[in-house]
Amino acid sequence: MNNFKILFHFESEIFSLVEIKRLLPNETDKSKLYFWLLFDKRKSRLRKLRFVSMSSNTEHEFRIFENERLSFDKQKALLTTNEMEFQLEAVLPEVKLTANLQSAIVEFPEMC
């Protein structure tokens, strides 16, 4: 059984991007509960994005991380790094994670 819930899930050929909420009933520190995780499919490597701030307007959600920016709606997301921009498609909540992504999240050091 997972000890987390997927809040947002986006996919491209290169990346999977998820926001998870850890299911820790006695924890109140949001930095220990909410993670944005970027999975590089080519390298099978998971990395936590370092959250800075969030905002929204009537059409889009925005997240700022130390080295990335994310803009998204219910259908798509745009992840911008210092070097490139990546288009990702939204994944419905009922769609299961791939086995590689699921394993990477479960084994991620901050999840243990």
N, C-alpha and C positions, 0 to 999 in steps of 0.2 A: 504494500500500500504506500502511495506517495505521501510525503510529509510536506507537500506544497500544492498550490492551485495555480493554474495558468490564468493570468488576467488578460494578457495580449499576446498574440502569436502572429508573426510575419515570416514569410519564406521567399527566397529567391534561389536560383541555381547554386549560388555560392554560399549564402548564409541562411541561418535560422535565427530569428530574434524573438525572445520571449521576455515578458515580465511575469515574474512569479511572486506569489505571496507564500511565505513559509507558514505552515500551520503549527504555530507554537502558542498555545493558549495563555501562557503566563508571561509572554514577552510583549513589552509595550514600545520598545525602541524600534522605530520604523526602519532604520538602517539595517537592522538585523532581520526584518520581516520581508521587505520588498527588494527584489533584485531585478535588474535588466541584464540579461545574459545573451551574448552574441556567440553563436556556434559557427565556426568555419568548417564547412562540410568537406573541403578538400584536405584539410589537415586533421580533421576530427578533434578540433581544439575548441574548448569553451573558455570564454573570457567575460568577466563581470565588467559592465560599463560603470564608470564612477559618476553617479548622479550628482547634479548641481542644482537644477531647478526644473519646474514644470509650469505650463500655462495652457490656455485653450481659448478658442473663440467659437463662434457658432458652427463652424465647419471642420476645424482641425484641433488636434491635441499636439502639444509641443513638449519635448523633453530636451534639456541641455545636459550634456555629460562633459567631463573634462576634455575629451578629445573628439567628441562626436556631437552631432545635432540630429534630432529625429522629429519629423513632422508626419502625422498620420491621421487617417479617418477610418471608417469601417471597411473600406475596400483595399486600401494601399498605404504604403509608408515610403518615406524618403529618408534614408540614412546618409548623412553627410559627414565625411571625415576631412582631415586636412588635405588629403590627396584626391579623393574621389566622392562620387555620389552613387548610391545603390538604390534601385527601385525594388521594393518587396511587396508581395501580395498578402493581404490579410487571410488568416486561416480561421475557419469557424471553430468555436470552442469545443464542439463535440468531436472534432477530428483528433485522433490520437497522435502523440508525438512519435517520431521515428524511433526505432530502437537505439540508434547511436546517440541521438539527442537525449532521450530519456536516461540512458546510462551515464552520459556526461554530466547531467544535472544531479543525479543521485550520488555520483562519485565526486562531485565538486567539493573541494576542501571546506568551503564556508557552509555547505549544507550538512556536514557531519557534526 
